Amino acid sequence: MNSLSGGLNGNLSDIGGKRNRTDNSVIYSTPSLAGLRAKVIYSVGSETATDDDKGQFTELGLAYKAGPISAELAYATNNGGKSATDDTETGVAVTYDFGMGKVNVRYIDFDLDGSDSSDYKRSGLGVQFPIAKGMKVTVDYFKHDQDGQTKDYTATNASFIYDLSKRTNVYLAYVAVNNESGASYRGSGSSGPKLAAKAGEDPNVVSIGVRHSF
């Protein structure tokens, strides 16, 4: 969820980042040319009793980085992913580094074939700024908007990060969630604790931990 230090990581990992290790897939990334590179992921999926290519997906992505600007654009199609039939996902994310801080904006549209009421959009705005050597603060706002449903939610995250090394840090984070009556967002990512949230409740989550990038 945090656009600059975890979760979305300022990019479009909601679309394709989790698919880099998918079975039966091929990934090709181009070298950087004037700050621009491209990536293609294709998976043949797997055959089931009712679907010859269940899980088949294709993703196309473009990334640009030059000076203080980095941006990503991605488009993906998935057979039998989040819905019983095909779905498509389109997203864009842009980060600007001011030197004294960073700003990130992103937007992702999920079009789930078969039911308009299942379609949803996600958007976010995040800022990060240093407060001392090896220490920084991140504030992020995240919104989930589901078409024609009472399942919208927003989350505001504030975190303090202290770098132990170039690849390891410790963090203290607070997340405040505002769920509509039909939403049950729990305020933690899929890799976080499995916190329960009843529909319509507004959980507040405090977390502390160590993060290492391999």
Backbone hydrogen bonds in HBPLUS format (Angstrom, degrees):
<---DONOR---> <-ACCEPTOR-->    atom                        ^
c    i                          cat <-CA-CA->   ^        H-A-AA   ^      H-
h    n   atom  resd res      DA  || num        DHA   H-A  angle D-A-AA Bond
n    s   type  num  typ     dist DA aas  dist angle  dist       angle   num
A0009-ASN N   A0006-GLY O   3.01 MM   3  4.78 157.1  2.07 125.1 118.2     1
A0011-ASN N   A0008-LEU O   2.90 MM   3  5.61 165.2  1.92 123.9 128.9     2
A0015-ILE N   A0012-LEU O   2.86 MM   3  5.57 149.9  1.95 118.9 127.0     3
A0016-GLY N   A0012-LEU O   3.35 MM   4  6.80 155.8  2.42 153.5 155.4     4
A0019-ARG N   A0016-GLY O   2.94 MM   3  5.31 159.7  1.98 116.8 123.6     5
A0022-THR N   A0019-ARG O   3.10 MM   3  5.13 161.9  2.14 120.3 117.2     6
A0044-VAL N   A0024-ASN O   3.17 MM  20  6.06 150.6  2.26 166.8 166.0     7
A0026-VAL N   A0042-TYR O   2.77 MM  16  5.37 152.3  1.85 151.9 160.9     8
A0042-TYR N   A0026-VAL O   2.95 MM  16  5.37 157.5  2.00 151.6 158.9     9
A0028-TYR N   A0040-VAL O   2.91 MM  12  5.31 159.1  1.96 154.2 160.6    10
A0040-VAL N   A0028-TYR O   2.86 MM  12  5.31 157.1  1.91 151.9 159.8    11
A0030-THR N   A0038-ALA O   2.91 MM   8  5.42 163.7  1.93 154.6 159.6    12
A0033-LEU N   A0036-LEU O   2.84 MM   3  5.12 163.3  1.87 139.9 145.0    13
A0036-LEU N   A0033-LEU O   2.99 MM   3  5.12 164.6  2.02 109.2 113.8    14
A0065-LYS N   A0035-GLY O   2.82 MM  30  4.90 149.8  1.91 132.0 142.2    15
A0037-ARG N   A0063-ALA O   2.94 MM  26  5.42 158.3  1.98 156.5 161.7    16
A0063-ALA N   A0037-ARG O   2.91 MM  26  5.42 165.1  1.93 159.9 160.8    17
A0039-LYS N   A0061-GLY O   2.95 MM  22  5.11 152.1  2.03 141.5 143.7    18
A0061-GLY N   A0039-LYS O   2.91 MM  22  5.11 150.4  1.99 157.0 159.1    19
A0041-ILE N   A0059-GLU O   2.99 MM  18  5.07 159.4  2.04 143.2 148.0    20
A0059-GLU N   A0041-ILE O   2.86 MM  18  5.07 156.2  1.92 149.4 152.7    21
A0043-SER N   A0057-PHE O   2.97 MM  14  5.38 159.8  2.01 158.8 160.7    22
A0057-PHE N   A0043-SER O   3.30 MM  14  5.38 144.9  2.43 125.5 135.1    23
A0046-SER N   A0054-LYS O   2.90 MM   8  5.48 155.9  1.96 148.7 155.7    24
A0048-THR N   A0051-ASP O   2.69 MM   3  5.06 168.5  1.71 154.5 158.1    25
A0056-GLN N   A0053-ASP O   3.07 MM   3  5.54 154.5  2.13 137.4 135.9    26
A0055-GLY N   A0079-ASN O   2.72 MM  24  5.05 149.8  1.81 146.7 154.1    27
A0079-ASN N   A0056-GLN O   2.81 MM  23  5.24 154.9  1.87 152.5 161.0    28
A0058-THR N   A0077-THR O   3.00 MM  19  5.40 147.8  2.11 142.1 151.4    29
A0077-THR N   A0058-THR O   2.89 MM  19  5.40 155.0  1.95 153.6 162.0    30
A0060-LEU N   A0075-TYR O   2.83 MM  15  5.35 164.9  1.86 162.5 167.4    31
A0075-TYR N   A0060-LEU O   2.87 MM  15  5.35 154.6  1.93 156.5 164.2    32
A0062-LEU N   A0073-LEU O   2.77 MM  11  5.19 159.7  1.81 158.0 164.2    33
A0073-LEU N   A0062-LEU O   2.86 MM  11  5.19 156.9  1.92 152.4 157.3    34
A0064-TYR N   A0071-ALA O   2.81 MM   7  5.16 161.7  1.84 151.5 154.3    35
A0071-ALA N   A0064-TYR O   2.76 MM   7  5.16 152.6  1.84 149.4 156.4    36
A0066-ALA N   A0069-ILE O   2.98 MM   3  5.59 161.5  2.02 161.8 167.8    37
A0069-ILE N   A0066-ALA O   3.17 MM   3  5.59 157.7  2.22 136.1 133.0    38
A0097-ASP N   A0068-PRO O   2.82 MM  29  4.70 155.4  1.87 133.2 141.6    39
A0070-SER N   A0095-THR O   2.99 MM  25  5.28 154.5  2.05 155.7 159.2    40
A0095-THR N   A0070-SER O   2.80 MM  25  5.28 166.9  1.82 163.2 165.3    41
A0072-GLU N   A0093-ALA O   2.85 MM  21  5.26 151.1  1.93 152.1 157.6    42
A0093-ALA N   A0072-GLU O   2.98 MM  21  5.26 152.4  2.06 146.3 150.2    43
A0074-ALA N   A0091-GLY O   3.04 MM  17  5.40 163.2  2.07 150.7 152.3    44
A0091-GLY N   A0074-ALA O   3.00 MM  17  5.40 161.7  2.03 151.5 153.1    45
A0076-ALA N   A0089-GLU O   2.84 MM  13  5.13 153.6  1.91 151.6 157.8    46
A0089-GLU N   A0076-ALA O   2.84 MM  13  5.13 154.8  1.90 148.5 152.7    47
A0078-ASN N   A0087-ASP O   2.88 MM   9  5.37 157.7  1.93 160.3 163.2    48
A0087-ASP N   A0078-ASN O   2.86 MM   9  5.37 148.6  1.96 150.5 160.8    49
A0080-GLY N   A0085-THR O   2.99 MM   5  4.62 142.2  2.13 105.7 114.2    50
A0113-ASP N   A0086-ASP O   2.90 MM  27  5.38 136.7  2.09 142.5 156.1    51
A0088-THR N   A0111-ASP O   2.94 MM  23  5.22 160.7  1.97 143.4 148.4    52
A0111-ASP N   A0088-THR O   2.85 MM  23  5.22 169.7  1.86 163.4 165.4    53
A0090-THR N   A0109-ASP O   2.99 MM  19  5.26 158.5  2.04 146.0 153.0    54
A0109-ASP N   A0090-THR O   2.72 MM  19  5.26 166.1  1.74 160.9 165.3    55
A0092-VAL N   A0107-TYR O   2.90 MM  15  5.51 153.2  1.97 155.7 164.7    56
A0107-TYR N   A0092-VAL O   2.88 MM  15  5.51 154.1  1.95 162.2 169.4    57
A0094-VAL N   A0105-VAL O   2.87 MM  11  5.51 163.5  1.90 165.0 170.4    58
A0105-VAL N   A0094-VAL O   2.94 MM  11  5.51 159.9  1.98 158.5 164.9    59
A0096-TYR N   A0103-VAL O   2.86 MM   7  5.38 159.4  1.90 156.1 162.9    60
A0103-VAL N   A0096-TYR O   2.95 MM   7  5.38 154.5  2.02 147.5 155.8    61
A0098-PHE N   A0101-GLY O   2.70 MM   3  5.30 151.0  1.78 166.4 176.7    62
A0102-LYS N   A0128-GLN O   2.71 MM  26  5.11 153.6  1.77 148.6 157.8    63
A0128-GLN N   A0102-LYS O   2.91 MM  26  5.11 150.4  2.00 142.4 146.5    64
A0104-ASN N   A0126-GLY O   2.82 MM  22  5.06 160.8  1.86 149.0 151.6    65
A0126-GLY N   A0104-ASN O   2.83 MM  22  5.06 161.5  1.87 149.3 153.6    66
A0106-ARG N   A0124-GLY O   3.14 MM  18  5.39 151.2  2.23 144.5 145.5    67
A0124-GLY N   A0106-ARG O   3.04 MM  18  5.39 150.0  2.13 147.1 146.1    68
A0108-ILE N   A0122-ARG O   2.78 MM  14  5.17 157.8  1.83 156.7 161.5    69
A0122-ARG N   A0108-ILE O   2.85 MM  14  5.17 161.9  1.88 153.8 159.0    70
A0110-PHE N   A0120-TYR O   2.86 MM  10  5.35 167.3  1.87 173.5 177.5    71
A0120-TYR N   A0110-PHE O   3.15 MM  10  5.35 154.9  2.22 142.5 150.1    72
A0118-SER N   A0115-SER O   3.06 MM   3  5.53 159.2  2.10 111.3 117.9    73
A0119-ASP N   A0116-ASP O   3.15 MM   3  5.42 155.5  2.21 107.5 114.6    74
A0147-ASP N   A0119-ASP O   3.01 MM  28  5.76 155.0  2.08 147.2 155.3    75
A0121-LYS N   A0145-ASP O   2.81 MM  24  5.14 155.1  1.87 141.0 149.0    76
A0145-ASP N   A0121-LYS O   2.83 MM  24  5.14 171.1  1.83 159.1 161.6    77
A0123-SER N   A0143-LYS O   3.01 MM  20  5.36 156.9  2.06 147.7 154.8    78
A0143-LYS N   A0123-SER O   2.86 MM  20  5.36 162.5  1.90 163.7 164.0    79
A0125-LEU N   A0141-TYR O   2.93 MM  16  5.31 153.4  2.01 149.1 157.3    80
A0141-TYR N   A0125-LEU O   2.82 MM  16  5.31 162.2  1.85 153.7 159.8    81
A0127-VAL N   A0139-VAL O   2.88 MM  12  5.48 160.7  1.92 160.4 166.9    82
A0139-VAL N   A0127-VAL O   2.94 MM  12  5.48 161.8  1.98 156.7 162.5    83
A0129-PHE N   A0137-VAL O   3.01 MM   8  5.62 158.1  2.06 155.9 162.4    84
A0137-VAL N   A0129-PHE O   2.95 MM   8  5.62 166.0  1.97 155.3 156.6    85
A0131-ILE N   A0135-MET O   3.05 MM   4  5.82 160.4  2.09 131.1 136.1    86
A0135-MET N   A0132-ALA O   3.04 MM   3  5.20 167.5  2.05 128.9 128.2    87
A0163-ASP N   A0134-GLY O   2.74 MM  29  4.98 166.1  1.76 153.4 157.9    88
A0136-LYS N   A0161-ILE O   2.96 MM  25  5.33 156.3  2.01 151.0 157.5    89
A0161-ILE N   A0136-LYS O   2.88 MM  25  5.33 168.6  1.89 162.9 163.8    90
A0138-THR N   A0159-SER O   2.93 MM  21  5.24 162.1  1.97 149.2 154.5    91
A0159-SER N   A0138-THR O   2.86 MM  21  5.24 157.7  1.91 152.3 158.0    92
A0140-ASP N   A0157-ASN O   2.81 MM  17  5.08 156.7  1.86 150.7 156.8    93
A0157-ASN N   A0140-ASP O   2.82 MM  17  5.08 166.3  1.84 152.5 157.2    94
A0142-PHE N   A0155-ALA O   2.88 MM  13  5.16 156.2  1.94 154.5 161.3    95
A0155-ALA N   A0142-PHE O   2.87 MM  13  5.16 151.1  1.96 147.3 152.1    96
A0144-HIS N   A0153-TYR O   2.86 MM   9  5.32 166.9  1.88 169.2 169.5    97
A0153-TYR N   A0144-HIS O   3.12 MM   9  5.32 153.8  2.19 138.1 144.8    98
A0182-GLY N   A0150-THR O   2.65 MM  32  4.96 138.6  1.81 157.9 156.7    99
A0180-GLU N   A0152-ASP O   2.96 MM  28  5.55 150.5  2.05 174.7 167.9   100
A0154-THR N   A0178-ASN O   3.07 MM  24  5.26 152.0  2.15 134.3 142.8   101
A0178-ASN N   A0154-THR O   2.89 MM  24  5.26 163.6  1.91 153.6 155.2   102
A0156-THR N   A0176-ALA O   2.94 MM  20  5.30 161.5  1.97 149.5 154.6   103
A0176-ALA N   A0156-THR O   2.91 MM  20  5.30 161.8  1.95 151.4 156.8   104
A0158-ALA N   A0174-TYR O   2.94 MM  16  5.39 161.7  1.98 156.7 162.7   105
A0174-TYR N   A0158-ALA O   2.84 MM  16  5.39 155.7  1.90 156.2 164.5   106
A0160-PHE N   A0172-LEU O   2.79 MM  12  5.23 159.7  1.83 153.0 159.3   107
A0172-LEU N   A0160-PHE O   2.94 MM  12  5.23 151.8  2.02 148.2 156.4   108
A0162-TYR N   A0170-VAL O   2.87 MM   8  5.34 168.4  1.88 161.5 164.9   109
A0170-VAL N   A0162-TYR O   2.91 MM   8  5.34 157.3  1.96 150.7 155.1   110
A0164-LEU N   A0168-THR O   2.82 MM   4  5.47 146.4  1.93 134.7 145.1   111
A0165-SER N   A0168-THR O   3.09 MM   3  5.14 152.3  2.17 149.9 144.8   112
A0213-SER N   A0167-ARG O   2.82 MM  46  5.15 159.6  1.86 150.4 157.5   113
A0169-ASN N   A0211-ARG O   2.91 MM  42  5.41 155.9  1.97 151.5 159.5   114
A0211-ARG N   A0169-ASN O   2.81 MM  42  5.41 165.6  1.83 158.5 163.6   115
A0171-TYR N   A0209-GLY O   2.96 MM  38  5.59 155.9  2.02 150.9 155.4   116
A0209-GLY N   A0171-TYR O   3.12 MM  38  5.59 152.8  2.19 146.2 151.5   117
A0173-ALA N   A0207-SER O   2.84 MM  34  5.26 168.3  1.85 157.3 160.5   118
A0207-SER N   A0173-ALA O   2.93 MM  34  5.26 161.1  1.96 145.2 150.4   119
A0175-VAL N   A0205-VAL O   2.81 MM  30  5.07 157.0  1.86 149.5 156.7   120
A0205-VAL N   A0175-VAL O   2.86 MM  30  5.07 160.3  1.90 147.1 153.7   121
A0177-VAL N   A0203-PRO O   3.10 MM  26  5.60 159.5  2.14 165.8 172.3   122
A0183-ALA N   A0180-GLU O   3.10 MM   3  5.25 158.8  2.14 110.3 117.0   123
A0200-GLY N   A0183-ALA O   2.84 MM  17  5.72 157.2  1.89 162.2 162.0   124
A0192-GLY N   A0189-GLY O   2.92 MM   3  5.13 158.9  1.97 109.7 116.5   125
A0195-LEU N   A0193-PRO O   2.86 MM   2  5.60 130.4  2.11 109.4  94.0   126
A0201-GLU N   A0198-LYS O   3.01 MM   3  5.59 164.8  2.04 136.7 140.2   127
